[in-house]
Structure formats: structure tokens, C-alpha cells
Amino acid sequence: MSQTWNVGNATITSIVEDETPGVPVQLFFAEATPDDIRGTTWLTPDIAAADGTIAFRVQAFLVRLPELTVLVDPCVGNGKTRDLPMWNQLDRPWLERLAAAGCAPADIDMVIHTHLHEDHVGWDTQLDTDSDGRWVPTFTNARHIYVDDELDYRREQTNPRYDVYEDSIEPVFAAGLGDIVTAGAELGRGLQLIPTPGHTPGHVALQIATGGEPFVITGDLLHHQAQLSHPHWAEIADHDAGIARTTRSDFFSHHARHGTLLGGTHFASQPVGRIEPHGSAWQFRTQPPSDH
């Protein structure tokens, strides 16, 4: 359950944890209606259905560069207590899907997080079955990259039932595998973080430029392709909806002008493509996988 794109010297593979069709659009966008989805005619049936529901994917991107293997936003993870029923106490074969893509956890050199919500850090840790149920790092040879403002924000977030920092981030630092950087940091090998605040204060996108055209992984600056036609839609978890709207519109305008190849972190079915002008807003034109 993976798709691969070759971009310059990079090979980018989607490692899917879950893809869910038939999601009510209001679950993510309070301002949206099924009629809005039906009226966005460029949406394809595999990402938006005739009944006005949408499809939603949780996936990580595996980026293989010469002499460097990078994992971006490692999903929800198994066995973790979460409020959303679709994410609570998961038992998914995600590590098996990573292996099927030709990568073992020990092969990962760097883990990059666009932000630190629970569906972007979960596989950073797993239960140590040889201990008393401690969470331990999954990618034991990897440097894990955290943006400073985002890390501060995550530490402040509390939940009476669980602590994302405690189960998915603190064990990484305890093992000496965490690195703190600023938004906009250059990470070497053509990797650069791009500040895209709003969904969270320290949210970033990742630009990969390795000898060909750049490729940008969006994170959660948008959650569904339909937002390109409706950039004003606030996602229910946006920390600052006003900043998020400005970030989205600026991002869409810039990358439509430049024809950038993008990977949408939660885009279902065909997550890679380009933003194009469409009427008074934009649309998404998919790029088939290289293994298509």
C-alpha cells in the first residue's frame, strides 16, 4: 500500500497508515457543506463522493536521497490512547508497509515533523514488549527534528486521558535522538524547512531540492484538495484560523506560479501533484506515481 515518485535525485514513497472514504466534510471544516463538495467539480470520485463526503488519508512520506533516508510525519502509531475513535488503540501493519517499501526502521537516518499533532509523531515510538510497557524510539539510528516553537506549543497541550509529548516525543529525547531547530532551518542535502504557521504556531512545510525540480511536503497547512477551491475553510484544529488562511492563500499563489510538485500529507488516493489557477481560486492536478 505505497506509491513512489522519482524527483531529481530523490525517491519519495507514501507509506499509508489509513485511508478513509465517506468522511462528512463538516468533521474537518465547520463552514463546509456537502453541496460545497459536490459543486467543486474538479474533485475526482476517489477523493470526494457524489454524496458530498470526502476521503482522508494518514500517511508518512519516505524520502530516499543519496546516502540519506528521511521519514516525514510518521502517522498515529499503534496502541496509543487517542480521543478520535479512528485513531484510538490502532493495530495497523504500518511497519510491514514500510518494510514492503524496502526500508527497515534502522535504515532511517532522519525523522522530520511538519508539526507535532498526534497523527504526525506516533510511530516515533512503540511499546517495548520486554519491559513494563515503556514507550521507546522506533527509529533508533535517526536524528529526530523538532521546530523550537512547535515543541514549546506541544509541551503546553494537555489532555486528561493521554499526553502526546510523554508517549511519542519525550522517549526520543531521553534516548538522545532529538534535535531542536528553528522554522526555516536548512537541514543539508537539499532539505529546508519552510515556515507555514497557523494550523500550529511552529508548523513548517519541507522543501526537497536535490538536482531536479523542488518537491514540497505540505504537512497540515491544508487537509484536503477541496481547500484549494475554498482556501477560507478553517480546519477544526487550526490554532489560529486567520493566520492559517493567510498562509494557505500565500502558499497556493506562490506554488501555482512556480508549478511546484507537492505532496499533500492527508491527500487520499493521489497525494502528489501541482496547484493550478482555477476560476477565482485554485485546483490540484495529480501527478501519477513513477511506479504507476
Secondary structure in CASP SS format (residue, H / E / C, confidence):
PFRMAT SS
TARGET T0000
AUTHOR 0000-0000-0000
METHOD secondary structure of the structure
MODEL  1
M C 1.00
S E 1.00
Q E 1.00
T E 1.00
W E 1.00
N E 1.00
V E 1.00
G C 1.00
N C 1.00
A E 1.00
T E 1.00
I E 1.00
T E 1.00
S E 1.00
I E 1.00
V E 1.00
E E 1.00
D E 1.00
E E 1.00
T E 1.00
P E 1.00
G E 1.00
V E 1.00
P C 1.00
V H 1.00
Q H 1.00
L H 1.00
F C 1.00
F E 1.00
A C 1.00
E C 1.00
A C 1.00
T C 1.00
P H 1.00
D H 1.00
D H 1.00
I H 1.00
R H 1.00
G H 1.00
T C 1.00
T C 1.00
W C 1.00
L C 1.00
T C 1.00
P C 1.00
D C 1.00
I C 1.00
A E 1.00
A C 1.00
A C 1.00
D C 1.00
G C 1.00
T C 1.00
I E 1.00
A E 1.00
F E 1.00
R E 1.00
V E 1.00
Q E 1.00
A E 1.00
F E 1.00
L E 1.00
V E 1.00
R E 1.00
L E 1.00
P C 1.00
E C 1.00
L E 1.00
T E 1.00
V E 1.00
L E 1.00
V E 1.00
D C 1.00
P C 1.00
C C 1.00
V C 1.00
G C 1.00
N C 1.00
G C 1.00
K C 1.00
T C 1.00
R C 1.00
D C 1.00
L C 1.00
P H 1.00
M H 1.00
W H 1.00
N C 1.00
Q C 1.00
L C 1.00
D C 1.00
R C 1.00
P C 1.00
W H 1.00
L H 1.00
E H 1.00
R H 1.00
L H 1.00
A H 1.00
A H 1.00
A C 1.00
G C 1.00
C C 1.00
A C 1.00
P H 1.00
A H 1.00
D H 1.00
I C 1.00
D C 1.00
M E 1.00
V E 1.00
I E 1.00
H C 1.00
T C 1.00
H C 1.00
L C 1.00
H C 1.00
E H 1.00
D H 1.00
H H 1.00
V C 1.00
G H 1.00
W H 1.00
D H 1.00
T E 1.00
Q E 1.00
L E 1.00
D C 1.00
T C 1.00
D C 1.00
S C 1.00
D C 1.00
G C 1.00
R C 1.00
W E 1.00
V E 1.00
P E 1.00
T C 1.00
F C 1.00
T C 1.00
N C 1.00
A C 1.00
R E 1.00
H E 1.00
I E 1.00
Y E 1.00
V E 1.00
D H 1.00
D H 1.00
E H 1.00
L H 1.00
D H 1.00
Y H 1.00
R H 1.00
R H 1.00
E H 1.00
Q C 1.00
T C 1.00
N C 1.00
P C 1.00
R C 1.00
Y C 1.00
D C 1.00
V H 1.00
Y H 1.00
E H 1.00
D H 1.00
S H 1.00
I H 1.00
E H 1.00
P H 1.00
V H 1.00
F H 1.00
A H 1.00
A C 1.00
G C 1.00
L C 1.00
G E 1.00
D E 1.00
I E 1.00
V E 1.00
T C 1.00
A C 1.00
G C 1.00
A C 1.00
E E 1.00
L E 1.00
G E 1.00
R C 1.00
G C 1.00
L E 1.00
Q E 1.00
L E 1.00
I E 1.00
P E 1.00
T C 1.00
P C 1.00
G C 1.00
H C 1.00
T C 1.00
P C 1.00
G C 1.00
H C 1.00
V E 1.00
A E 1.00
L E 1.00
Q E 1.00
I E 1.00
A C 1.00
T C 1.00
G C 1.00
G C 1.00
E C 1.00
P C 1.00
F E 1.00
V E 1.00
I E 1.00
T C 1.00
G H 1.00
D H 1.00
L H 1.00
L C 1.00
H C 1.00
H C 1.00
Q H 1.00
A H 1.00
Q H 1.00
L H 1.00
S C 1.00
H C 1.00
P C 1.00
H C 1.00
W C 1.00
A C 1.00
E E 1.00
I C 1.00
A C 1.00
D C 1.00
H C 1.00
D C 1.00
A H 1.00
G H 1.00
I H 1.00
A H 1.00
R H 1.00
T H 1.00
T H 1.00
R H 1.00
S H 1.00
D H 1.00
F H 1.00
F H 1.00
S H 1.00
H H 1.00
H H 1.00
A H 1.00
R H 1.00
H H 1.00
G C 1.00
T C 1.00
L E 1.00
L E 1.00
G E 1.00
G C 1.00
T C 1.00
H C 1.00
F C 1.00
A C 1.00
S C 1.00
Q C 1.00
P C 1.00
V E 1.00
G E 1.00
R E 1.00
I E 1.00
E E 1.00
P E 1.00
H E 1.00
G C 1.00
S C 1.00
A E 1.00
W E 1.00
Q E 1.00
F E 1.00
R E 1.00
T E 1.00
Q C 1.00
P C 1.00
P C 1.00
S C 1.00
D C 1.00
H C 1.00
END
